[in-house]
Amino acid sequence: MRMSETGARLVRWVRGGVRSVLAELAAMGLAFTNLPLFVASVVALALAPVPFLGLALAPWTMTLVRMRADLERRRASRTGVLVTRPYHPPPERALAGGWKQFRWIVTDPATWRDLAWLLPGAIVGFTLGMVAVLVPLYGLAGLALTPLWIWLGTGWYGYGAIWSIDTFSEGLLCLPQGAVILAAGLWIAPWLRRVDALFGRLLLAPTTAAALRLRVTQLTITRADTVDAQAAELRRIERDLHDGVQARLVSLRMMIGLADTLIDCNPAQAHKLLAEARESSGAALVELRHLVRGIHPPVLAERGLAGAVRALALSLPVPITIDIDLPGRPDTPVESAAYFAVAEALTNMVRHSRAYTGSVSVRHADGTLTMTVTDDGAGGADPAAGSGLRGIERRLAAFDGTMALSSPDGGPTVITMELPCALSSPRTTPSSATD
């Protein structure tokens, strides 16, 4: 078992190194695009005073620069270095080639930071990429020298940067030397890739003022989404009360009134109406309990998130494995948001994924509550295709939470939800169970 784990780790390490080498090879190619973009931007800004031409050319070239910078930000995010887009939101009713669009582009400090990054970013990216690519290639050349030596015979010189090969024994030494250099190249490639990403973050990430502005914009959007979600929830509760419980209570009142009228002249019919009224009151109570459970499940208040998720899993037609490790309980609003986010994810799984099994994992570490819902269904989930996943995003965003989705065609689907929060009281339910 240990050998298989070691082999699996070795394979993952080699794959990571190869991916980093290929990523740095792509960085070398992308570095060549920075120079023409820089020249085009300088020319466009120099022609800015020219009527019509300057106003149209500058935004167009700056848009290309932003596309290149966004590509670099995405490359950095794949190494774990998060670089947020720092740009001002576009003005309303701005015409293409118009003054508003030109002013929006030119007055944005992020535009000038992008331009300042182009040449240094090209130099750093190309240099690091060249080191990340050439070192493993040099190691591969060393590995290939021994069979080449045997095939070509003595007198063939290769690998001369370290030593020349004049004898068969010297040719054999190329094999371990090449393996060491190849391993070293694969080891340093991810580090070089991360250094490249960190350098890009120096100029491509938002400044403190820009980050504050983006934060205010995000809070404004999430607040509006929260207000809309609350209004929709109130409308749903009102509709359920009006169409469900209220209608049953009105019917109950009419049956009791009619029974009171018939109690003297037709006792048998009055007793029958009272029996129907008793059944109707029971049905109304069940509907009212369902409605209250949809607002805030009693099991969530009594047993916490672990117990509520376990009870939810027991009610589903698909077997769900529950694995929850919480040393305490989050605040009530956060706990409710976490529960309903998991509930919505499980509901989507049952309705759309055609899954045979699913799992829910909940962990708390470094001030973040992480919930992962996985199923073995058909995959292909898309937040833009329905309101369920969008609803989860809005619910989490109200608490600065995030949702990440991985759902390739053919599955599996993995929904990872994170909520920043602190835990307070100790947990009251078992940490894990399999249903």
C-alpha positions as CSV (number, residue, x, y, z in Angstrom):
1,M,0.0,0.0,0.0
2,R,2.9,2.4,0.9
3,M,4.5,1.6,-2.4
4,S,1.4,2.4,-4.3
5,E,0.9,5.6,-2.4
6,T,4.5,6.6,-3.1
7,G,4.1,5.8,-6.8
8,A,0.9,7.8,-7.0
9,R,2.6,10.8,-5.3
10,L,5.5,10.5,-7.7
11,V,3.1,10.4,-10.7
12,R,1.3,13.5,-9.4
13,W,4.7,15.3,-8.8
14,V,5.8,14.5,-12.3
15,R,2.5,15.6,-13.8
16,G,2.7,18.9,-11.8
17,G,6.2,19.5,-13.0
18,V,5.3,18.8,-16.6
19,R,2.3,21.1,-16.5
20,S,4.4,23.8,-15.0
21,V,7.0,23.4,-17.8
22,L,4.3,23.6,-20.4
23,A,2.7,26.6,-18.7
24,E,6.1,28.4,-18.7
25,L,6.6,27.4,-22.4
26,A,3.2,29.2,-23.1
27,A,4.5,32.1,-21.0
28,M,7.5,32.4,-23.3
29,G,5.1,32.6,-26.3
30,L,2.8,35.1,-24.7
31,A,5.8,37.3,-23.7
32,F,6.3,38.0,-27.4
33,T,2.8,39.6,-27.7
34,N,3.6,42.2,-25.0
35,L,6.0,44.2,-27.1
36,P,3.6,44.9,-30.1
37,L,0.8,45.6,-27.6
38,F,3.0,48.2,-25.9
39,V,4.0,49.8,-29.1
40,A,0.4,49.9,-30.4
41,S,-0.7,51.5,-27.1
42,V,1.9,54.2,-27.2
43,V,1.0,55.0,-30.8
44,A,-2.7,55.0,-30.0
45,L,-2.1,57.4,-27.1
46,A,0.1,59.6,-29.2
47,L,-2.8,59.8,-31.8
48,A,-5.4,60.7,-29.1
49,P,-5.6,64.4,-30.1
50,V,-6.5,63.4,-33.7
51,P,-10.3,63.7,-34.0
52,F,-12.3,60.4,-34.3
53,L,-9.1,58.3,-35.0
54,G,-7.6,58.8,-31.5
55,L,-10.8,58.4,-29.6
56,A,-11.5,55.1,-31.4
57,L,-8.0,53.7,-31.5
58,A,-7.0,54.1,-27.9
59,P,-9.9,52.2,-26.3
60,W,-9.5,49.5,-28.9
61,T,-5.8,49.0,-28.1
62,M,-6.4,49.3,-24.4
63,T,-9.1,46.6,-24.6
64,L,-6.5,44.3,-26.2
65,V,-4.0,45.1,-23.4
66,R,-6.7,44.3,-20.8
67,M,-7.4,41.0,-22.5
68,R,-3.7,40.1,-22.2
69,A,-3.6,41.2,-18.6
70,D,-6.7,39.2,-17.8
71,L,-5.1,36.2,-19.4
72,E,-2.1,36.7,-17.1
73,R,-4.4,37.0,-14.1
74,R,-6.0,33.7,-15.0
75,R,-2.6,32.0,-15.4
76,A,-1.7,33.3,-11.9
77,S,-4.8,32.0,-10.3
78,R,-3.9,28.5,-11.5
79,T,-0.9,28.7,-9.2
80,G,-2.9,29.8,-6.2
81,V,-2.0,33.5,-6.6
82,L,-5.3,35.4,-6.8
83,V,-5.2,38.6,-8.9
84,T,-8.5,40.4,-9.0
85,R,-9.6,42.6,-11.9
86,P,-9.1,46.2,-10.8
87,Y,-10.9,48.1,-13.6
88,H,-13.5,50.8,-13.1
89,P,-17.0,49.7,-14.2
90,P,-17.9,51.0,-17.7
91,P,-20.0,54.2,-17.9
92,E,-23.6,54.0,-18.9
93,R,-24.6,54.7,-22.4
94,A,-21.0,55.1,-23.6
95,L,-20.7,55.0,-27.4
96,A,-17.9,53.1,-29.0
97,G,-15.2,55.6,-30.0
98,G,-16.9,58.3,-28.0
99,W,-15.4,60.6,-25.4
100,K,-17.0,58.8,-22.4
101,Q,-15.4,55.5,-23.4
102,F,-12.0,57.2,-24.0
103,R,-12.2,59.0,-20.7
104,W,-13.2,55.8,-18.9
105,I,-10.1,53.9,-20.3
106,V,-7.5,56.7,-19.9
107,T,-8.5,57.9,-16.4
108,D,-8.4,54.4,-14.9
109,P,-5.2,53.9,-13.0
110,A,-5.3,50.1,-13.8
111,T,-4.8,51.0,-17.5
112,W,-1.5,52.6,-16.7
113,R,-0.5,49.8,-14.4
114,D,-1.2,47.3,-17.2
115,L,1.0,49.3,-19.6
116,A,3.7,49.5,-17.0
117,W,3.6,45.7,-16.7
118,L,3.9,44.8,-20.4
119,L,7.6,45.1,-20.9
120,P,8.9,43.9,-17.5
121,G,6.3,41.2,-17.5
122,A,7.6,40.0,-20.9
123,I,11.2,40.0,-19.8
124,V,10.5,38.2,-16.5
125,G,8.0,35.7,-18.1
126,F,10.4,34.9,-21.0
127,T,13.4,34.5,-18.7
128,L,11.7,32.3,-16.1
129,G,10.0,30.3,-18.9
130,M,13.4,29.7,-20.6
131,V,14.9,28.4,-17.4
132,A,11.9,26.3,-16.6
133,V,12.0,24.7,-20.2
134,L,15.7,24.4,-20.9
135,V,16.7,22.7,-17.6
136,P,14.3,19.7,-18.1
137,L,15.2,19.5,-21.8
138,Y,18.9,19.5,-20.8
139,G,18.1,16.6,-18.5
140,L,16.3,14.7,-21.2
141,A,19.3,15.2,-23.5
142,G,21.5,13.6,-20.9
143,L,19.2,10.6,-20.6
144,A,19.3,10.2,-24.4
145,L,23.1,10.3,-24.6
146,T,23.8,6.8,-23.5
147,P,21.7,5.1,-26.3
148,L,23.1,7.6,-28.8
149,W,26.6,6.8,-27.6
150,I,26.0,3.1,-28.1
151,W,24.5,3.7,-31.5
152,L,26.9,6.3,-32.8
153,G,30.1,4.9,-31.2
154,T,33.1,6.5,-29.6
155,G,34.3,9.9,-30.7
156,W,30.8,11.5,-30.6
157,Y,30.7,14.5,-28.3
158,G,27.5,15.4,-26.6
159,Y,26.6,17.1,-23.4
160,G,29.8,19.1,-23.8
161,A,28.7,21.9,-21.5
162,I,29.5,19.6,-18.6
163,W,32.1,17.3,-20.0
164,S,33.0,15.7,-23.4
165,I,32.5,12.0,-24.0
166,D,35.5,10.1,-25.1
167,T,34.9,6.7,-23.5
168,F,32.0,4.4,-23.0
169,S,32.2,4.9,-19.2
170,E,31.8,8.6,-19.6
171,G,28.8,8.0,-21.9
172,L,27.2,5.9,-19.1
173,L,27.7,8.7,-16.6
174,C,25.3,10.9,-18.7
175,L,22.4,8.7,-17.6
176,P,22.4,9.5,-13.9
177,Q,23.5,13.1,-14.6
178,G,20.6,13.6,-17.0
179,A,18.1,12.1,-14.5
180,V,19.3,14.4,-11.7
181,I,19.0,17.5,-14.0
182,L,15.6,16.4,-15.3
183,A,14.3,15.9,-11.7
184,A,15.8,19.3,-10.7
185,G,14.1,20.9,-13.6
186,L,10.7,19.4,-12.8
187,W,11.1,20.4,-9.2
188,I,11.9,24.1,-9.9
189,A,9.4,24.6,-12.7
190,P,6.4,25.0,-10.3
191,W,8.4,27.5,-8.2
192,L,9.4,29.5,-11.3
193,R,5.8,29.5,-12.4
194,R,4.7,30.9,-9.0
195,V,7.4,33.5,-9.0
196,D,6.1,34.6,-12.5
197,A,2.6,34.9,-11.0
198,L,3.8,36.8,-8.0
199,F,5.6,39.3,-10.2
200,G,2.5,39.8,-12.3
201,R,0.5,40.5,-9.1
202,L,2.8,43.4,-8.3
203,L,1.3,45.5,-11.1
204,L,-1.9,43.6,-12.2
205,A,-3.5,43.4,-8.8
206,P,-5.7,46.3,-7.6
207,T,-4.2,49.0,-5.4
208,T,-5.6,49.5,-1.9
209,A,-8.0,52.2,-3.2
210,A,-9.1,50.1,-6.1
211,A,-9.6,47.1,-3.8
212,L,-11.7,49.2,-1.5
213,R,-13.8,50.4,-4.4
214,L,-14.3,46.9,-5.7
215,R,-15.3,45.8,-2.2
216,V,-17.9,48.6,-2.0
217,T,-19.2,47.5,-5.4
218,Q,-19.4,43.9,-4.3
219,L,-21.2,44.8,-1.1
220,T,-23.6,46.9,-3.0
221,I,-24.4,44.1,-5.4
222,T,-24.7,41.5,-2.6
223,R,-26.9,43.8,-0.6
224,A,-29.3,44.2,-3.5
225,D,-29.3,40.5,-4.1
226,T,-30.0,39.9,-0.4
227,V,-32.9,42.3,-0.4
228,D,-34.3,40.7,-3.6
229,A,-33.9,37.2,-2.1
230,Q,-35.7,38.3,1.1
231,A,-38.5,39.9,-0.8
232,A,-38.9,36.7,-2.9
233,E,-38.9,34.6,0.3
234,L,-41.6,36.8,1.9
235,R,-43.7,36.6,-1.2
236,R,-43.3,32.8,-1.1
237,I,-44.4,32.6,2.5
238,E,-47.3,34.9,1.9
239,R,-48.4,32.8,-1.1
240,D,-48.1,29.6,0.9
241,L,-50.1,31.0,3.8
242,H,-52.8,32.4,1.5
243,D,-53.1,29.3,-0.8
244,G,-52.5,26.7,1.9
245,V,-53.1,27.2,5.6
246,Q,-55.4,30.2,5.2
247,A,-57.7,28.3,2.8
248,R,-57.8,25.3,5.2
249,L,-58.6,27.6,8.2
250,V,-61.4,29.3,6.3
251,S,-62.9,25.9,5.3
252,L,-62.5,24.8,9.0
253,R,-64.4,27.8,10.2
254,M,-67.2,27.2,7.8
255,M,-67.5,23.5,8.8
256,I,-67.6,24.4,12.5
257,G,-70.2,27.0,11.8
258,L,-72.3,24.6,9.8
259,A,-72.0,21.9,12.5
260,D,-73.1,24.5,15.2
261,T,-76.2,25.1,13.1
262,L,-77.0,21.4,12.7
263,I,-76.2,20.3,16.2
264,D,-79.8,20.4,17.4
265,C,-81.7,19.4,14.3
266,N,-79.3,16.9,12.8
267,P,-76.7,15.7,15.4
268,A,-75.3,12.9,13.2
269,Q,-74.5,15.3,10.3
270,A,-73.0,17.8,12.9
271,H,-70.7,15.1,14.3
272,K,-69.6,14.2,10.8
273,L,-68.8,17.8,10.0
274,L,-66.8,18.1,13.3
275,A,-64.9,14.9,12.4
276,E,-64.0,16.5,9.0
277,A,-63.1,19.7,10.8
278,R,-60.7,17.7,13.0
279,E,-59.0,16.2,10.0
280,S,-58.8,19.5,8.3
281,S,-57.2,21.1,11.3
282,G,-54.6,18.3,11.4
283,A,-53.8,18.9,7.7
284,A,-53.5,22.6,8.3
285,L,-51.1,22.0,11.2
286,V,-49.0,19.8,9.0
287,E,-48.8,22.4,6.3
288,L,-48.0,25.1,8.9
289,R,-45.1,22.9,10.2
290,H,-43.8,22.4,6.6
291,L,-43.9,26.2,6.2
292,V,-42.1,26.8,9.4
293,R,-39.5,24.2,8.5
294,G,-38.9,26.0,5.3
295,I,-38.2,29.3,7.1
296,H,-36.0,27.8,9.8
297,P,-36.0,24.0,10.5
298,P,-36.5,23.2,14.1
299,V,-34.0,20.4,13.8
300,L,-31.4,23.0,12.8
301,A,-32.0,25.0,16.0
302,E,-32.1,21.9,18.2
303,R,-29.3,19.8,16.8
304,G,-27.2,22.2,14.8
305,L,-25.9,22.0,11.2
306,A,-24.6,18.4,11.5
307,G,-27.9,17.0,12.8
308,A,-30.0,19.0,10.3
309,V,-27.9,17.9,7.3
310,R,-28.2,14.3,8.6
311,A,-31.9,14.5,8.9
312,L,-32.1,16.1,5.4
313,A,-30.0,13.2,3.9
314,L,-32.3,10.6,5.5
315,S,-35.3,12.1,3.7
316,L,-33.7,11.9,0.2
317,P,-34.2,8.9,-2.2
318,V,-30.5,8.8,-2.9
319,P,-28.0,7.4,-0.4
320,I,-25.9,10.3,1.0
321,T,-22.7,9.9,3.0
322,I,-22.4,12.6,5.7
323,D,-19.0,13.6,7.0
324,I,-19.1,16.6,9.3
325,D,-16.4,17.8,11.6
326,L,-17.4,21.0,13.5
327,P,-15.9,21.7,16.9
328,G,-18.7,24.3,17.5
329,R,-21.6,26.1,15.9
330,P,-21.5,29.2,13.7
331,D,-23.9,32.1,14.3
332,T,-27.5,31.4,13.6
333,P,-27.8,33.4,10.3
334,V,-24.6,31.8,9.0
335,E,-25.7,28.3,10.1
336,S,-29.1,28.8,8.4
337,A,-27.4,30.0,5.2
338,A,-25.1,27.0,5.2
339,Y,-27.9,24.5,5.8
340,F,-30.1,25.9,3.0
341,A,-27.1,26.1,0.6
342,V,-26.5,22.3,1.2
343,A,-30.2,21.6,1.0
344,E,-30.4,23.4,-2.4
345,A,-27.3,21.5,-3.7
346,L,-28.8,18.2,-2.6
347,T,-32.2,19.0,-4.2
348,N,-30.5,19.9,-7.5
349,M,-28.6,16.6,-7.3
350,V,-31.8,14.6,-6.8
351,R,-33.7,16.4,-9.5
352,H,-31.2,16.8,-12.3
353,S,-28.0,14.7,-11.9
354,R,-29.4,11.2,-12.1
355,A,-26.9,10.2,-9.4
356,Y,-26.8,6.9,-7.6
357,T,-24.9,8.1,-4.5
358,G,-23.8,11.5,-3.1
359,S,-21.8,12.9,-0.2
360,V,-21.7,15.9,2.0
361,S,-18.5,17.1,3.8
362,V,-18.4,20.0,6.2
363,R,-15.2,21.3,7.7
364,H,-14.1,24.4,9.6
365,A,-10.5,25.7,9.4
366,D,-8.8,29.0,9.4
367,G,-12.0,30.9,10.0
368,T,-13.8,29.4,7.0
369,L,-16.7,26.9,6.9
370,T,-16.2,24.7,3.9
371,M,-19.1,22.5,2.6
372,T,-18.5,20.1,-0.3
373,V,-21.4,18.3,-2.0
374,T,-20.4,15.5,-4.5
375,D,-22.5,13.2,-6.6
376,D,-21.7,10.5,-9.2
377,G,-24.3,11.8,-11.7
378,A,-24.2,12.8,-15.3
379,G,-22.5,16.1,-14.7
380,G,-22.9,19.1,-17.0
381,A,-24.3,21.4,-14.2
382,D,-24.3,25.1,-15.3
383,P,-25.3,28.0,-13.0
384,A,-26.6,29.9,-16.0
385,A,-29.0,27.1,-16.9
386,G,-31.2,27.4,-13.8
387,S,-32.0,29.4,-10.6
388,G,-30.8,26.8,-8.1
389,L,-27.1,27.3,-8.2
390,R,-27.6,31.0,-8.7
391,G,-29.6,31.0,-5.5
392,I,-26.8,29.3,-3.7
393,E,-24.4,31.9,-4.9
394,R,-26.7,34.8,-3.8
395,R,-27.3,33.2,-0.4
396,L,-23.6,32.7,0.3
397,A,-22.6,36.1,-1.1
398,A,-24.8,37.8,1.6
399,F,-22.2,36.5,4.1
400,D,-19.1,37.1,1.8
401,G,-19.2,33.4,0.9
402,T,-18.3,31.8,-2.4
403,M,-19.2,28.8,-4.5
404,A,-17.0,26.8,-6.8
405,L,-18.5,24.2,-9.3
406,S,-16.8,21.4,-11.1
407,S,-19.2,19.4,-13.2
408,P,-17.7,17.9,-16.4
409,D,-19.9,16.0,-18.8
410,G,-20.2,12.5,-17.4
411,G,-19.6,13.6,-13.9
412,P,-18.8,13.7,-11.1
413,T,-20.2,17.0,-9.9
414,V,-18.5,18.7,-7.0
415,I,-19.9,21.9,-5.4
416,T,-17.6,23.6,-2.9
417,M,-19.1,26.3,-0.8
418,E,-17.2,28.5,1.6
419,L,-18.5,30.8,4.3
420,P,-16.1,32.9,6.5
421,C,-17.3,32.5,10.1
422,A,-16.3,31.8,13.7
423,L,-17.6,28.9,15.8
424,S,-19.0,29.4,19.2
425,S,-20.9,26.8,21.3
426,P,-19.8,23.1,21.2
427,R,-21.4,20.7,18.8
428,T,-24.3,18.5,20.1
429,T,-24.5,15.9,17.4
430,P,-22.2,13.1,16.1
431,S,-19.6,14.2,13.6
432,S,-20.1,11.7,10.9
433,A,-22.5,9.1,9.7
434,T,-23.3,7.1,6.6
435,D,-26.9,7.0,5.3
